[in-house]
């Protein structure tokens, strides 16, 4: 299993997120790979965490989901992988004490490379579907909590995320369409 740090939009390494590429073994039957192993994963991230929930979503082309996060006590770390299709996955550092506060990183995830991204607590997350359909699974360190969930507008002018839209307007849920910009988010809805 290989791993690498992730650079943000300013070409600076983010502290915390990791891109993971599992070892893949091929033979005449197909392939095999380990997607997650707790002792190895915890060693990679330098922390002992437990996943308590796993979600699976399917999105059609041009669907954009996010930018979502949860505040304490329900803040979440996520391990995200694309098991079918291709997405542009985005993370935003919303830790006020971080030297990379409000910077973002975009990572292509697909069913060919099987790369995964570890997103620790303190980051907002979203993705845009590039293939006709894409299926995403993500393990989470905390249960979903409606009252602690927050959303940042996908096209927030404070972030200037370079989504690969190619002149398409993304398909959004009502919740994501009504998300607010960072200048309207309460200070205690960001991380220290």
Residue pairs with C-beta under 8 A, 6 or more apart in sequence:
1 20
1 21
1 22
1 23
1 34
1 40
1 44
2 20
2 21
2 23
3 18
3 19
3 20
3 21
3 44
4 18
4 19
4 21
5 13
5 14
5 17
5 18
5 19
6 13
6 14
6 17
6 18
6 19
6 91
6 105
6 107
6 117
7 13
7 14
7 105
8 14
8 93
8 100
8 103
8 104
8 105
9 103
9 104
9 105
9 106
9 160
9 161
9 162
10 100
10 103
12 99
12 100
12 103
14 91
14 93
14 100
14 103
14 105
15 98
15 99
15 100
16 120
16 122
16 123
17 91
17 105
17 117
17 118
17 119
17 120
17 123
18 44
18 45
18 117
18 118
19 107
19 115
19 116
19 117
19 118
20 44
20 115
20 116
20 117
20 118
21 113
21 114
21 115
21 116
22 33
22 34
22 35
22 114
22 116
23 33
23 34
24 31
24 32
24 33
24 114
25 31
25 32
25 33
33 114
35 81
35 114
35 116
36 79
36 116
36 139
41 49
41 79
41 118
42 48
42 49
44 118
45 118
45 120
49 77
49 141
50 141
51 79
51 139
51 140
51 141
52 140
52 141
52 142
52 143
53 139
53 140
53 142
53 143
53 144
54 137
54 138
54 139
54 140
55 137
55 138
55 140
55 144
56 135
56 136
56 137
57 65
57 135
57 136
58 84
58 133
58 134
58 135
58 136
59 65
59 87
59 127
59 129
59 133
59 134
59 135
59 136
60 129
60 132
60 133
60 171
61 129
61 130
61 131
61 132
61 133
62 128
62 129
62 165
62 168
62 169
62 170
62 171
63 128
63 129
63 170
63 171
63 172
64 126
64 127
64 128
64 129
64 154
64 163
64 170
64 171
64 172
64 176
65 126
65 127
65 173
65 176
66 90
66 124
66 125
66 126
66 127
66 151
66 152
66 154
66 176
67 90
67 92
67 124
67 125
67 126
67 151
67 152
67 153
67 154
67 156
67 179
68 124
68 125
68 126
68 149
68 150
68 151
69 75
69 76
69 94
69 123
69 124
69 125
69 149
69 150
69 152
70 76
70 142
70 144
70 145
70 148
70 149
70 150
71 148
71 150
71 188
71 189
71 191
72 148
73 148
74 142
74 143
74 144
74 145
74 148
74 149
75 121
75 122
75 142
75 148
75 191
76 121
76 140
76 141
76 142
77 118
77 119
77 120
77 121
77 140
77 141
77 142
78 118
78 119
78 125
78 138
78 139
78 140
78 141
79 116
79 117
79 118
79 119
79 138
79 139
80 89
80 109
80 116
80 117
80 119
80 125
80 127
80 136
80 137
80 138
81 109
81 114
81 115
81 116
81 117
81 136
81 137
81 138
82 89
82 109
82 110
82 111
82 134
82 135
82 136
83 111
83 135
83 136
83 137
84 111
84 133
84 134
84 135
85 110
85 111
85 129
85 130
85 131
85 132
85 133
85 134
85 135
86 108
86 109
86 110
86 111
86 129
86 130
86 131
86 134
87 108
87 109
87 110
87 127
87 128
87 129
87 130
87 131
87 134
87 136
88 106
88 107
88 108
88 127
88 128
88 130
88 163
88 164
89 106
89 107
89 108
89 109
89 117
89 125
89 126
89 127
90 104
90 105
90 106
90 107
90 125
90 126
90 127
90 128
90 161
90 163
91 104
91 105
91 107
91 117
91 119
91 123
91 124
91 125
92 102
92 103
92 104
92 123
92 124
92 125
92 152
92 159
92 161
93 100
93 101
93 102
93 103
93 104
93 122
93 123
94 101
94 102
94 122
94 123
94 124
94 152
94 190
94 191
95 101
95 122
95 123
95 190
95 191
95 192
96 190
96 191
96 192
97 191
97 192
98 122
102 158
102 159
102 182
104 159
104 161
106 161
106 162
106 163
107 115
107 117
108 130
109 115
109 116
109 117
109 127
109 136
110 131
119 125
121 141
121 191
122 191
124 150
124 152
126 154
127 136
128 163
128 164
128 165
128 170
130 164
150 185
150 189
151 175
151 176
151 179
151 180
152 159
152 179
152 180
152 181
152 182
152 185
153 179
153 180
153 181
154 161
154 163
154 170
154 172
154 176
154 179
155 161
155 163
156 181
156 182
157 181
158 181
158 182
158 183
159 182
163 170
